Amino acid sequence: MPDLASVRAIVYGYVQGVLFRDFTLRRARELGLAGYVRNLPSGTAVEVQAEGEREKLEKLIEQLRVGPPGAEVEKVEASWSEYSGSYTSFSIRY
C-alpha cells in the first residue's frame, strides 16, 4: 500500500504573475495528487496544499523549488501532516 501523506508548501520569491499556479496545477495533476494552489496576499508567496503518495509529493516539492520559466524561487517551506482525503482533485483557488 502506498505511503499517503499531506503537505502544505509555501513558495517564496518572484512567484506571482509568472504562471506559477498553472505550472503547479499541471505538475500536481501529472503526479496524480489532489489539493490546491493559491496566491497569498503578500504578493511574494504561493501556497500549495497537496495530498497523495509521499514519493509523488516529494517530486512536486522538487519541481516547486525550480518553478516555471520567469519565476525566481527563493525558498520553499514544507509542513508534512497526515493524509486526510479532503480533496478529490487538484485546483487553483482565487
Secondary structure by P-SEA (a helix, b strand, c coil): ccccbbbbbbbbccccccaaaaaaaaaaaaacccccccccccccbbbbbbbccaaaaaaaaaaaacccccccccbbbbbbbcccccccbbbbcc
